[in-house]
Amino acid sequence: MARIGVFVCHCGENISATVDVKKVAEAASRIPGVAHSVEYKYMCSDPGQQMIRNAIREKNLTGVVVAACSPRMHEPTFRRACAEAGLNPFLCEMANIREHCSWVHEKSEATTHKAFDIVRTLVAKVKRNKALLPIKVPVTKTALVLGGGIAGIQASLDIANSGHKVILVEKEPSIGGHMSQLSETFPTLDCSQCILTPRMVEVAQHPNITLHSYSELESMDGFIGNFKVRIRKKARSLDEKLCTGCGLCVQKCPSKKISSEFDAGLGLRPAIYVPFPQAVPNKPVIDREHCTYYRTGKCRLCEKICPTQAIRFDQEDEIIEADIGAVVVATGFDIKHGDFFPEYGYGKYKDVIDGLQFERLASASGPTLGEIRRPSDGQVPQTVVFVACAGSRDPAKGIEYCSKICCMYTAKHAMLYKHKVHHGKPFVFYMDIRAGGKMYEEFVRRAMEEDGVQYIRSRVSRIYERGGKLVVKGADTLLGSRPLEIEADLVVLATAGVAQAGAEQLAQRLHVSFDAHKFYAEAHPKLRPVETNTAGIFLAGACQAPKDIPESVAQASGAAAKVAILFSQSELVREPLIAVVDRQAPPLYSSCVGCFLCQPSCPYQAIEKEEIRDRDGQLIKTIAKVNPGLCQGCGTCVALCRTKSIDIQGFSHEQVYAEVLALLNRGEDNV
Amino acid sequence: MEDLRNKARELLAAKAVQVVVGYGRGTGASRRAVFIQSAAEAGELLFDNACRQNLAVYLMKPEVRKLGKMALVAIPATLRTILQLASENQIQDLELLALVPDASGAVTQLATFAAIEAHVVLQDNDLSAAEKGELQKYEIMGMEQRRQFWEEHFSRCLKCYACRAACPLCYCSRCTVECNQPQWIPVPAHDLGNLEWNIMRAMHLAGRCINCGDCSRACPVGIPLHLLNQKLISEVYTHFNSRSGMAAKADHAMSTFKPNDAEDFIR
């Protein structure tokens, strides 16, 4: 006979303000099988937990129902308390009478009734709970870092410095990411390359880091501590071991007029190229789309000129397989391009550029060697308009969020312009100035007050060309919305920061979730900001939301710390809430008929085949088997199985059915 | 017909198969399954337009299976069943022979799943014009009308499970209706239990039914069970562009997880 203990929590006043907890506890004591029922102000406090431990010992309880908050909040707490008193933790269930009842209803009889109904269903369930043992799995102490921008670099270095192996995968030919494209960085105006490139070199030289540049994640299987990944190393068309990075091929390549990705389309590069002189690895790659040889079958000049014969035109993509224990996703962001702003003439007028293009104009390594010259005719612009919030905070454009970095980099751009063109006139059109951060507000003030940047609180309605000038139309909202026109030589749009193209596909490969804007979702917005909902996969940098450099670096170190914590144990303990295929007495052996329709339904490839043989080794039957290491307990196979041969431990058919019946069959045992 | 009998004699005499499952004389003009185990009995085999039963159902009956390797006289639905059962890991390649008589009486022997697949793609596997017409009549009914339609039909259901016994794809060794811990489907033949049983039967065949129609023919009270199945067949075809029983290794429309699924409920 079951001996169930019911513990009703007041949660201060969170529950007791709308639910009559005394009545619930009293009514619960009358449910058949309930041997003990009490209420207390804070069940999760130490005296509350002690009540549970004492009752388990004194009354020999066979199951516990704690009627309190969501199991996501305190189920681990109470299960631990039960375990301390010698009761299997999986014989403890939470009845959520806070989120599901007291918080969402007014004080009334009905609210108390509902709280009791919730308790009753959990009592019905817990009577059918079985003692379960945790699953132990080994941990592979190698981390995979996806993305070699500043976040990926920081995470890789931190993990590597804590003594673990790291595989860093970067899809571009060089690591460095967006930060390598920047000129100076706010709020100190130190040179981006000068602080970044030493880190890049450190990555390349670190004995614990294996760098795969020009590579992408092909697929990933497995689970925390035991992922298996396949990495596609795209063909660079040269033998990296032989190449010395002398750059002769780059100089001699005849097709030199290809728009440079690194210079955001403002510069040109050859078909065989290194993205920028400080690239890591400093080995060229052949852009097969533009290379004369791949297009026409003739040329091979680079092959002839290479002093080490490193060029390999017939090289194919290579697939690298690796065992991984944890993943840090640091794939970064992109900015809005293209025809997103027809009203601003972006893409139509050469002198309407985006923030990243301005970075290249201002950069000493850029196409103008750091002189601010406009793209159309190479003239130094006398009036420059900077438009903050181009796309961001604009529900009409489908981007409700603030891109966060634009206020700061716009101030920086205006300042850099003024430092380089002393007599120039910079205007900033803004909605609000968001300069929260150490020395950020001071930085913006400096732009306004010391460098004479004129800030106009206005959105820009239209930009069009008139007599060789770009007319920017707005309305100064601080001066009674007076209509305003500025004739500019150059317009810089701080376009919205958006998720990388392909973010969704990568998320699906990794089984992580993402928000409506395809930014990856953290497990908890406040308390678990670097974890994803998939165990063992962590986030760093702007792939989660637009972020500046200090934030990206901080999050990367956070993610690295999480990886180091994971790798500090030799075994992982997992909850045994997984699917199992039933076994029965002969002649059935199992009700599974081996149709294996469950196999393609499993998102985690956890379903295998198992042969049941007699003692002579004769095959009796082939049935499905769930790999306990891979199963995530999602229940898809359970729903699909026609013979109901699969059950989730802890949420079996029998348990759930009993819960539903308890709700439907309201007997005499009411409040 | 003589071709078929000769083929059976030849196969049995050469011990290429142990049993030929075909059609023989039934009550009146009807035909019933016969299990020919020796060349001498082969004369009992018949083949005409009255041969409608899907004999693949016997592939899944243990008492028939234990007779040994089987040659099945197959109509189009039988061939689809063989491929569907193969895709569900219930039969192995080379485990059986299919004998397909054509209109002239000539018999084609198909020995492998590959040969059956090649034959099946050439036959018409869509619902017939008459079936489509009947389905259209059903589809123009409103939801309330449909509910009444089925309530009336299901009220006559005896829970005899003849539909289950006739269906070659209802091969589970323990049917859900026989689970009693918990008791998912009420045992008595009352309205609720009948509704639950019949809906479950149809849903378990969604994306699997190969449209032989034997469930309706087996029903002693004449419930048009094939309508439910045909509706599901047409839905699965419309939404997933998938038809069951076309290949021995197939993606199952209703049970294949695809990360790029248009629906975002599982991600």
Chai-1 contact restraints between the chains, C-beta under 6 A:
chainA,res_idxA,chainB,res_idxB,connection_type,confidence,min_distance_angstrom,max_distance_angstrom,comment,restraint_id
A,Q508,B,P259,contact,1.0,0.0,6.0,A-B,restraint_1
A,S591,B,R174,contact,1.0,0.0,6.0,A-B,restraint_2
A,V593,B,C172,contact,1.0,0.0,6.0,A-B,restraint_3
A,V593,B,S173,contact,1.0,0.0,6.0,A-B,restraint_4
A,G594,B,N89,contact,1.0,0.0,6.0,A-B,restraint_5
A,C595,B,E88,contact,1.0,0.0,6.0,A-B,restraint_6
A,F596,B,N89,contact,1.0,0.0,6.0,A-B,restraint_7
A,L597,B,H252,contact,1.0,0.0,6.0,A-B,restraint_8
A,L597,B,S255,contact,1.0,0.0,6.0,A-B,restraint_9
A,P600,B,T256,contact,1.0,0.0,6.0,A-B,restraint_10
A,S601,B,S255,contact,1.0,0.0,6.0,A-B,restraint_11
A,S601,B,F257,contact,1.0,0.0,6.0,A-B,restraint_12
A,P603,B,F257,contact,1.0,0.0,6.0,A-B,restraint_13
A,L640,B,S255,contact,1.0,0.0,6.0,A-B,restraint_14
A,R642,B,H204,contact,1.0,0.0,6.0,A-B,restraint_15
A,T643,B,C172,contact,1.0,0.0,6.0,A-B,restraint_16
A,T643,B,R174,contact,1.0,0.0,6.0,A-B,restraint_17
A,K644,B,T176,contact,1.0,0.0,6.0,A-B,restraint_18
A,K644,B,C179,contact,1.0,0.0,6.0,A-B,restraint_19
A,E654,B,P182,contact,1.0,0.0,6.0,A-B,restraint_20
A,Y657,B,P182,contact,1.0,0.0,6.0,A-B,restraint_21
